[in-house]
């Protein structure tokens, strides 16, 4: 690793704008923005993917490798990524810093505590939860209805036993009420941290957050409770973006970490703005497949921040396409042309959807050992028929060099005169049911939406409070276009079941909870934590 001061200097950042966290990590000071804000923006490129499969698609890996490849051919590139959550790092997925020769470093520190941003969000969120229960205990001057408090607690860990709990049991321990936990990345505070423009905007958004309703059914906010300044104090450092590097010294801004299946899935607006001023090309990612992360990037992040992506790179693998064509995980390495061709429907659907936002698309085939030339050629031919460029990426094995074809095709696309005509999918003026229906029918290709009684009650509250202008954040399984995880490929004609709708007024959206999705994941039968060990030299093994 190079010293972070050297990485910053190469990116055009003077040391006076760094707030160092050791030798290899740094916060970027707001003073840097004052210096950069009048510079022109670089090109904004979204990295997204087909629906995730057990074999892994390598979206973060490809983001890192593409940034390295661009720098290798003389294009000043910066990557902008989310911060890993301890939940998946110790649960199902393991680390989230890339792999092979396309990694961000120091990987162990980034995957674990990093600069403490997620811990700060946890503390600010739970401070508000404690203040709510204390307010009830101390007389409840706001007249909060204990049965209609919507603010839960959070922790950055997967723990299904905490999804639904009862608090206040025992004499003198406050009001007995049903409550629960979410994972920190689902916290609205994480969402507002990633959508705000600066500390002042963060405080405005914190103040709007809904904590519950009073006895008359009127909304009560964190601002009403007087909690904003204390939360902002805890988030003072977390609002500043973090600078790290790739294995090849490419600068990477890592900031914020909302999940895309239950939150809006994009790194921070602040970090993206810094990157756009520092790089000729900025490669950023959105979580899970394009049906979730890319849709929210286009419809929420870009709309709120006034950003306009210049291109989208859609990551696919031969194995992911075969899996969507009906092949089991154990058989993905076997040659199966019929399944590969059947799985192309998933790729085609994502390409069509990205074009609906007016953004040019490039397909990146993340190469795995064992992929045959014939299989790769099938993907290239499919892309040719669909009229989109395609490049094979070998960044895991070769680093930036292995991304040369991908970087070349991207620069061709950006310079081809095929200008992005970005526009969100739906208009703000549509009501919430119409926005949901538009996403379900046009992105997922379902036939319609079935609202549960709880969801209908939530819609009635939204209408009564005049909140139809909110955007929608779909909480949905990432594995399928539908709300059924095992319905792979490109299903059509299904009915999307909406279980409930919650309000994130500070973030500016309504969270639409579909199917069996939960906001506090559980651990698998064999958690990734079982593979971790630390040796006597303090070196961590197994965090991949």
Steps between C-alpha positions, in 0.01 A plus 500: 500500500604855432463757777156657470666842484673387179176363354328827585778709346479303175125568497559873548415517871731704723588351837332789681163357387565156649394379844719194538389170654843339511725467195255357249157653566380857516189710533464784249448836665215733396776750416578285195151561366553875520804453276335257257142617464556729201683236295311320220362154571643185346291231334280294733484126430274263693613141556206264539431132435259224414311342789750357752563127515687270742806505273544876538505755218788724611342843472725668759798311361424631149452855626844492660663329203346739248625802697848346501479425127393855415795644691730253328402640158540861610146588604484658845243280671358488852275230643216573745381204709288414803641399837468129588263402780609258773172314451586342164875501566446266795188338362428387144725693263834558671705806408397765249822657379546319168742212450806369324691789342201734511462590867477808715739506793552472794228240439470362855463845655246612237296181550499529879491832688651726229473862624199433723230644275258208533556494877417872509174436313419221747563733796297788357210270414493337843533837673174600334340170605612557861369858495160378379463249784630751751244752376223249566641426846536867594137594436455492120450871443463442124213258556671218309288191449721214630327262260588715197871561551674401176864563594679173577851438628792386283822304514755423228460125530266231368279384789153371414406457869485880536255567216202517735546565872318648799670781693428648841440172685545514875418762759635848433638418154272722294198441281444141395464491124578293194820603326780347296837534333614566145850466362681835506519518122118512494493798738350816359799680647722306260271607216508869593877488552534370144252744345593822679710776343681613815467515879227766488293289257563195718348682797196607298442142392552362852238743626240371251538133596175343619514337842130426546154652539323676784165406651323706230679319219732789413864426409775566755856555377851491642495879478192513723690294757799737497738222398660648188805679636610208717470259206694741280776515761535122482505518118745792477785287363285243322368762256853545361592258216789255531797466264677166447677337204497195275789255478629712212472830685180622335310736734168368632243694702313261729206655684165379629356152480124459447393155377318496166248227584362690802638854458609713202830324439730784391812661643476859619411802290781689675758236406375490141524878470859499626587222255346686205722799570813285535463261206444515127292184542330387823396136530242444771284200586148431619419189698370165373348476150386784279135438593583623852823701521495663157130588525557670835817670376301648210170568675622609846868599518537669161159669522564642847860602433451632148753251360484365143686173429686490169501120464422175679718188506302181552703215652414142410678168520459184298409322824235756598332462163504121522357521853217722374454245224422228755838344590567412863801652679686168503481472120595854397847402382363245253448610140127558445422710195121457534501640855734782400268605219195474725668716764566775246141611562611637837782697337270631229239614753759704693632660180148599397431646843819708505413640158166614645697751707662635181850382594743326258593147613819294481502131603802380698552123504689428822726214398536190718748219457314227318298730273540362150561716190174367354302614806659845492423525129133419567478796736673727250258390227201562726623853574560563130140399425381735774709785361720554806880482524654218699845450653662218694653602834786303656577742782492236775795318345681788331398825673481813286665325206216249492251784469656657191226380264228617741665842546541538125136417427382737773705791365364424151147508638559825689653661192268353239252783493237268650415754764320397814142621511452406864154540647337330802244229433207672670389854568484645851139601438377140483348364820679225692293206365559623142877527560511149644294366212727663244810336648326163529363499145784674313814383688392169655242421224235388745132532415410706804518552875306342787499717813451328837257653753800651685631653178157645422488661845845650435382636164204663672739671746720617212199648322368664818838663572544621141820301441432371148804694373741255669713273286475126557776269624414139424601242762511180297691177459811564288496154341199545273317773314196385698443478876571124485873420535484176301322651198814548292570615146257760365157420646191690389138531599543444872327708768732685736385474861554811712500413869539849644623851426711704741587869480855636486418871495858612554618293205204609289361158418249236604645150556281241328543162670422210269479124535689353794778760507624596848698803619703295749671208323583173672820297498539195272563148630874557461574871555807655339617584853588132551777534241667797670816476705774734614858380537753600765632775274156658485436397138135419422427195285172394337341841442442470125 
